[in-house]
Amino acid sequence: MLASKILEWLQEDAPYIDATTESLGLSDTCAELIVRAKSSGITSCTTEIAEALRTLGFRVAYVLESGKSFDKNDIIMRIQGKAKDLLLLERTLLDILMYASGIATRVKQMVEQARRVNPKVRVAATRKTVPGFRLCSKLAFKHGGGDTHRWGLSDGLIVKDSHIELLGSLEEAVKKATQNKSFMHKLEVEVTRPEDAVKAALLGADIVMLDNMSPQEVREALRLLEEKGLRSKVIVEASGGITPENIEEYAAIGVDVISTSYPFINPERVDLSAEMRRVNCQEQA
């Protein structure tokens, strides 16, 4: 799957030919591409991309596995193949690895912040990913120590405000979802008021999402669930507006899950460079 995505991204960068490489007559030259770190961070999608590149006919001589820490000047990957193919790959590969590793690095920072005050809390991803980059974005969240949450709409049921508005009530939306869902799917219900967290739990929600609630409102929702004897029967997720500045406050309240899109929108800056060197074609045999 990732191999086909790489080909799609390369097609975007070179819809016809690599005009520069073609003009220099490098078609029969063999080379090695070395991806090196210019900053520190957490690798993401390196293992998966290495497997995809092997499928596409490249030789991956070395790869620093996904989810590993790296420092400035560390080698992330060494790839061998035809120079014309490596020159075509170079920019796209760096862009993928820098963005994915930036997400993973930011996630690791936020997970560490949250677990300083709540060791059991999960930091989960939203679906607010760049279209076409969902796979690497979600993998990056996992490589940073986070939870992927739903990969997409097919994975589980989340009754949101739009569904409730269209069906007229929370009760009707949850009733229909419960009747029609597969036994394989859990049901999550999004609520915006503390009292509705109790209502969702009583209606049979497996997970209650406290959407865009202030820390005070989240505390109240947990208090009401505890008061009704429902707290242990549902997973409670806080979502909406979670940043590095407030994640510890939400985690300390005692929710089970904190979901955030912050790492997708504001990844840590991870800088990588590519070094190309000519090699004897027999070295790659």
N, C-alpha and C positions, 0 to 999 in steps of 0.2 A: 504493500500500500504506500509506504513512504517513498519507495523507488519511483512510483508513478507520479507522486507529488513533486519530487525533485525534477523529473523530466518536464513537468508542467511549468515549474518555476524557471527552468532553463529556457524553455520556449518563450517565456515572457521577456527574458533578457536578450535572447538571440533568435528572433522569429524567422530569420532566413540564414544568415551566416555570421561568424565572428570575423568581421571585415579586416581587423588588424592582424589577427593570426594568419588568416588566409594570405594576406599580402606579404607576410614575412616568410612564407614557405616552411612552416614548422610541422607540417603534416606527419612526417616520419620521425620526428624527434621524440625521444623518451625523456621523462622528467619525474621529479619528486616534488610534491607540494607539502610544505611543512606549515601547519597551523600552530602559531605560538602566542602565548598570552602576553598582553601588554599591561594587564591589571590582574588583580586577584578576583576569585569568585567561585561559583559552583557550576560544574559542567552540566549540560542538559542536551539530550538527543544525540550525543556523540556515539554511544553504542548503537543506537537505532540507525543513525545515518551511515555508520561504518558498514552495517549489515546491508543496507540498501545499496551502497556504493559497490560492494562486492558483487551483488546481484547484477549491477550495471557493467561489470567487467573491470573495475578498478582493483588494484591490490592495496589493501590497507595494512601497512607495515606496523603501525602502532596507533592505539587509540586510548585516551584516558577515559575510563568508563563514565557513563552518566551518573550524576549525583556525587561526584568526587570534588573535593576542594582543590584549587590550584592557585599558584602565586605567579607574580610577574616573571616572565621568561620561561615558564614551564611549557613543554611541548604538549599540545592537546591532541594532535593527529598528524600522521605521516601517510601520505597517499601517493601511490605510483601509478603511472599510466602514460598514454600518449600526451605529449605536451599540449596539443590542440584541445584535447578533452579537459585537461586540468585547467587550462586558461579559461575555458568556457565555464567551468565549475567554480573557480576561485571566489568571485565576488558573491555569488548566491550562497555558497557554502558558509562564508564568513558571516553574511547577514543572518542566516538561519541560526548559526551557533551563538552569535552575540546576543540576539534577541531572546532565544530560549534560555541561555545561561543567565541573562539578565533577570528573567522571570524567576528562575530557580534561586538565584542569589537573594532576590528581594523576599521570596517566600520563606527562605531559611531564616532571614532576619526577623520576619513577623512571627513565625512559629516559635522561635526562641523567646521573643518578647512575651507572647501569650502564655507559654508554658512556664515562664518564671513565676507566674501567679496562679496558674491552673494547669498542673502537669498532665491532666487527662483531656484537655480540650483539643478538638480537631479544628484546624484551619483549612477551610475548603474553598474550592474554586467556583466561580459563577460561570455562566455561559457567555459572558461578555468578551469573547475572543475575536481577533481579527478574522473575518471570513477567509477560509482557505488554509488557516493556520491552527485550527482547533486541535489536531492531533499533537503537534509539538507543544502547543501552549499548555494543554492538560498534562502531558508528560512532564513538562518543565515544573508544573506545580507539584507533581508527585516527587520529582527529583530533588526539589527543595525541602521535602519533608511534609508537604501538605497533602490534603485529601482531594481527589479529583471531582467529588460530587457527581452530578449527572454529566455524562459525556454529551448527551443530547436529549431531545424530546422523547426518544424511544425508550430511554432507560428507566424511567420512573414517572410517577404522577405527582405534579405539584399544582394544586388548585390555587390560582392567583386572583388578584382583585378583578382582572378582566373577565375571568370565568364567572365570578360571583355576580358581577354587574350584568352580564349577559343572561344569566339564569335567574336573577332576581333575589337570591339569598344565599348565604353561606350554607344553610341547611340543605337546600336543593342541590347545590354544587357538590357537596360532600356525599350526599345520598346517591347521586348518579355515578360519581366516580367510584364509589364503593361497590355498587352493583355491577359495574362493567369492567373493572380492572382485573388483570390476571392475578392469580395467586402468587406469581413471581414478583409482583410489584408492591412496594410500600407506597403509602399515601402521605404526602406532605401537604399541609395547608398553610397558606400565607395569611397572616393577620396583622392588622395595624393598630389594634387596641388591646390592652392587657386583658380585658374581660373576654375578648373573642378567643384568646388562647385557651381559656377554660371551655368555651363552647366547642372549639375544634376538637379538643381532647375528648369531650363527652360524646361527640359525634363519631369518634373512632379513628381520628388521625393518628398515624404512627409517628409523624414528625410535625412539630409546630414551628413555623418560621415567623419570628418576630421581626417584621419588616420596617426598617427606618424608624425604629423606636429609640428614644433616648435611653441612656443608662438607667434613669429613674423609672421609666416605663418598663424596661426589661426586669428590673427588680420587682416591680409590682406584679408583672405577669407570673414570675416564678413564685411569688408569695401566694397568689391566688391559686395556682396549680397545687402548691403544697397544702394549702388550706382545704382544698377539695379532695385530697388524697390522690391526685393525678400525676404528680411530678415524676414518679418513678415509672409511669406507664407510657411516657412519650419522650422522644428526643427533642430537645429544645435548641433551635438554631437562631442566632442573631445575625441579621443581614442588613446591608444598606449603610453606606457612608463609613465603612470600617477602614481605618488608615493606621499607619505606624504610630500616629500620635494618640489614638484612642483604643487600640486593640487590647492593651493591658487592662484598661478599665472595664471593657466588656467581658474579658476573660475572667477577671476577678469576681464578677457577679455570680458565676457558676453555671453558665450555659454549657451545653454539650458540644456545640458546633458554632464556629464563627465563619461565615462565608464572605468572600471579598473579591472584587475585581481589581483591586489596587495594583497588584504585581503585573497585571496585563497592561494597565494604562500607564504605570510608572515603574517599569523595570529598573533595576540597578544598572548603572552604566558599566558594561563589561566590554573591554577592548581586546580584540584579537587581530593578529596580522598574519599574512601569508608570505612565505618565502619559497621561491621556485629555484630548483637547481637541475641542471642537465645530468642525466645518468646514462650509463651504457644500457642498452635495451636488454642485454643478457642478464643484468642484475635483477631484472624483474621476472625472469623465467621461473 
